[in-house]
Amino acid sequence: IGEDLKNELVNELCASTPGFTPPKVKEQMFYKVGLADAVDLFRARRVFIKDGFAYVPFKEIDVIVLNNYRTKLSKALALTARSLPSIQSDERLQPLLSHLSHSYVGPDYSVGKNAGKISLEQIDALCVKSFPLCMRQLHRALRDSHHLRHGGRMQYGLFLKGIGLTLEQALEFWKKEFIRGKVDADKFDKGYAYSIRHNYGKEGKRTDYTPYSCMKIIMSNPPSQGDYHGCPFRHSDPELLKQKLQSYKISPSGITQILELVKGMHYQLACQKYFELTHDVDDIGFSLNHPNQYFTESQKLLSGGRELKKEFNNAGNFQQKNNSQESINPSATPTSSNATADTELEGLEAYFTED
């Protein structure tokens, strides 16, 4: 709602919204929401009601969003359940459905436009500032032991390819590190160089492999003893993870938040929290689902090329950078589909694209 209406209703908003004073009302954003969407808040006497509308403060808006999401999800699941028999009868769709929960449909972060944009000398510094924890762990293990097993070489090698390492740089990087250990130059050329060229599509069936997504790292090829690949939030012992985070100067409260997310099996959210803590931001404004996305967004943020969508003022209240205020359309309610069996798939798609 606008400032004029807020000032007009300031006394009513104070009286009906627990913990609010006139100054706090003026600082807080309020949304005008249809009463049907705010029944839970109305029942708990936490909002002001007038002419069939609830005036909801920003701190309570998550209740409205969650209820709306649950309603949409429930109806969509029912529609999907009715559609499954016709979908499963199509053999062309069965493999797609079987792998749907593990699929990644975002950018592939192949070398492309980033090729050659970083030098080998930059990798150590970039590791500290912009690598996700999984890649920072692999880089540290490589520097310490001068070797990584196949799973680690694949995961880390494709990540480095995605951030811009060319084939020539990759061969130089791995060779320099391996010959510091127990592998001589001749053994590297015969036993390891082929797989690096293979990842870049220069050997074998010449497939240009893309970096692993978070889902692939979490769901496939778990590390065994002596391995360093995988997702630290998924595959590390909580106590070891805590020690690692402490060594990276993460605050005790931040470590607690991360471990709570790990306990709830929210591994990507834990990585997202790690990003926020290491970059000193309150909300990164995007959903994290790829290690190379982590690197890209980190570099944008550090170089000033990315503005956060959200910020908090000194009073802890949410503000939008463009100072625009949007109200939730009270007339926008989910509609159920009466589609027949032949049109239920189209109805499901339309259901999620409607306003």
N, C-alpha and C positions, 0 to 999 in steps of 0.2 A: 504494500500500500504506500501511497505517497506521504510526504511529510505533513501536508495540510490535514489529511484525514487522521493521521497518527496524533497530531496535536489536538484535534477535535475530540478524540476518544481517549486521551491520555489518562484521565481519571478512571474510566471504566477498565482500561487495560491494566492499570495498576491494581485495581480492586479484584480483578478476576484472574490475574496471572500471578501465581505464588512467587515471592521473592523479588518482585519488580517495584521500583520506585520511579517517579517521573523522570529523573535524569537517565535512568537505565532504559526506560521505554524509548526515549529519544535516541539512544545509541543503538538500540536493537532494531533489526528488520522484522516486520510482521507480514504475514501472508494471509490473504482473504480466501478462505477455503470453504467449499460446500459442507454443510453440517454433516451430511451422510459420510463424508470422508474423514471426519474428525470425531466420530462417536466415542472412541476410547478416551480422547482428551476431554471431551465434554462430560463423560461419565465420571472422570476423576476430578472434574471441576478445575481444570488447568487452563482454560481458554475463555475468552469473552465471546458471547453469542449475540448476534443482532441480525434480524430480518433473514433468518435461515442460513447465515454464514458464520463461520468460526474465524476469529482473528488469531492466527497461530504465530508465536515467536519463532525465530530461526532455530533456537536450541531444541524445539519440539518438532521441527519439520520432518525429522527422520521417521517419526511414527507414521506420518501421512504417506511418505514414500514407501515404507515397508509394507503398509497395508495395501497400497495400490499395487505394489509388485506381487504380493501374495495372491491377490485376486486375479491378476493377469496370469500368473504362473499356474494357478490351480485350473483355470479354464483352459489354458493352452495344453496342460498335461492331459486333461480329459479329452480334448480334441485329438491330441497325438495318440492316445490309447485307442481311440476309435479308428484312427487311420492306419495303425500298425499292421493289421492283417493284410490290407491291400499293398502296403509297402513291402512287407516281408515276402510276398509272393513273387516279387520282381527280383530275379537273380542278379540283375545288374546293380541293385542297391544294397544287397546283403554285405559285401565287403566294406562298402562305405559306412554302413551302420555299425559294423563290428569294430571299426577303428575310430569311430566318431569321437569317443571320449578322450582319445590320445592325440587327436589331430591338432595341428597348428596351422592357422590360415593367415597369419600376419606376414610381414615382409620377410624375405628369406635371408637378408643381410649377406648376400654373396659379395665377392670382392668388388665388382663393378666400379662405381664412381669413386670409391675410397682408395683404390689401388695406388700404392706408393705415397700416400699422404702422411705416413708416419715413418720414422727412422728407427733402426734397431736400438740406437742410443736412448730413445725416448721411452722404451717399454718399461723399464724399472720405475720411472716416475709416474707413468700412466697407470701402472699396476696399483700404486698406492692411492691415486686420486680417483680413478674412473673404472677400475675393474670390479665386477661383482665378486662376492666372496668365493664362489666356486673357482673362478679363474685366478683370483689372487692366491688361493691355496695351491693351485697347480703351478703357478709361476714360482712361488716360494719353494715348493718341493723340487722343481727342476733346477733352480739355482743352488739348492742345498746338496742334492744328490747327483746332479748332472745326468739325470736319466728319468724318463717316465715310461711306464708300461703302455701297451697299445691303447687301452681305453683312455688314458690320460692324454696321450699324443693326439688321438682323434678329437677329443673334446676341446683341448686347448689349441691344437693346430688349426682347426676350422674356425675357432673364435678369432684367432690372430689373422686369419685370412679375411674374415668379415670386417675387421677394423681397419684393414688396408695393407697388410703385408703381402707383397708380391711373391711369386714362386721363388724368384732368385733370393729375396730377403729371407724367406722361410728356410730355404736350404742352408743359407749362411748362419741363420740364428740357431737352428737345431744342431748343425754340425759343430759350431764353436762350443756349444754347451756340452754336447756328448763327448767330444774328445778331451774335455777337462776331467772326465770320469774314466771309465774302463773301456771305452770304445775308441779305437784308433780311426784315422781318417779313411783307411781302406775298408774297414768293416762297416763304417757308416755308409759309405757310397754303395756297398753291396747289399746291406741289410735294411737300411732305413730311408735312403733317398727315394727309392721307388715309391714307397707309401705316401711320401709328401707330394711327389709329382702326381700320384694317383688322386689325391684329394683335390688337386687343382685341375683335374680332367685331362692330364697329359699322358696317362698310361691306362692300360686295361680297356674297359669299355668307354673310356673318356667321358665319364659323367662328371660334371662340375658340381661337386658336393657343396652343400650349404651348411652353415653353422647350426649346431644343435639348439633347439628351443628349450625353455625351462621344462615343459611337459616331457619332452624326450629324455632329458637328463634325470628327471625325477622318477619316471616310470620304467626306464629300461637300463639294463646292464649295471646293476648295483656294484659298488666297489667291494673288493675282498681285501684281505690283509696285504699291506704293501702297496695298495692302490691309492691314488689321490683324486681320481675323477668322481663324478657324481655331484649331488647337491649337498653341501654341508648342513643345511637346515633339515634335510630329509635323512641323510645317511650318517651323520656324526652323532656320537654319544652326547647328550645334553651337557654333561660336565666338561667334556673336551671342547664343545662349541662355546661354552661360557668362558673357558680359559682363552680360547682364540680371540673372542670378542674383547676380552679384557686386554689382551696384548695389543689390540688395535685401538685402544683408548676409547672404547665405547663406554658411555656412562653407566653406572649401576642400574639406574631406572630404565635406560634404554635396553640393557641386556635383559632385564625382567620382562619388558614388553615383547622382545623378540622370542624369548623362551616360552612365554604364554602362547604366542601364535604358533610356535613349533609344537607345543603340547596339543594344541587343537588341530594339528595337521594342516595348518595354513602356511605352507612353505613359501609360496610366492609372496604372500603378504609379509612374511618375516623378512624376506629379501628386500621388499619395498620399504619396510621400516628401517632396515640397515642403510638403504640409500638415503632416507630422510635424515638419519642420525649422522652419517658421514658427510652429508652436504649441508647440514644445519638448516633444514627447511621443515616446515610444519606439515605441508601437504604437497606432494609432487605433481598431483593433478593428472596422473595417467595410471593405467593398469600395467604392471610389469609382467611380461611373459616371455622375455628372451634376453640372454646375457648380452647380446650385441645391442639390444635396445637400451639396456642399462648403460652401456658405454656411451652410446650416442647421446642419450639424454643428459648424462653427466657432463660430457664435453660441451653441450649446448648451454647448460646451466653455468659451468665454470667460465665460459667465454662470453657470457652475457647474451647469448643468442636465443635464450628461451625465457619467457616470462611465466612465472607461476600463475595459475588461474586463481589462486586464493591467497589471502594474507590475513593475519590477525593483528588488530591494533593492540595498544597497551592494556586495554581493559579486557582483552581476550575475546572480543566480539568479532564475528565474521564480517568482512567487508569485501566487496568486489572492486577490482581495480578500475573498472569503467564506471563505477557508481550506479550502474543500472539496477533497477529493481523490477523483478518479474514476479507476477502473482500466478499461482496455480489456477488453471482454468477450472472452475467448479463444475462446468458442464461436461468436461472431458472424462467420461466414465467408460470402463471397458464394456464392449458389446460382445455378447455370446454369439457363436456361429451356429446357424441352422443348416449348414451345408450338408448335402448328401454325401454318400460314401465316395462318389466320383469326384467331388469337388472339395473334399476336406483338406487336402494338401494345400490347395490355393487359399482356402479359408484360414489355415494356420499361418501362412505367410502374411496374409492381409491383416491378421489379428495383431501381429507384432509391428506392423508398419503404420497402423492407424494412429491418429492423434489421441 
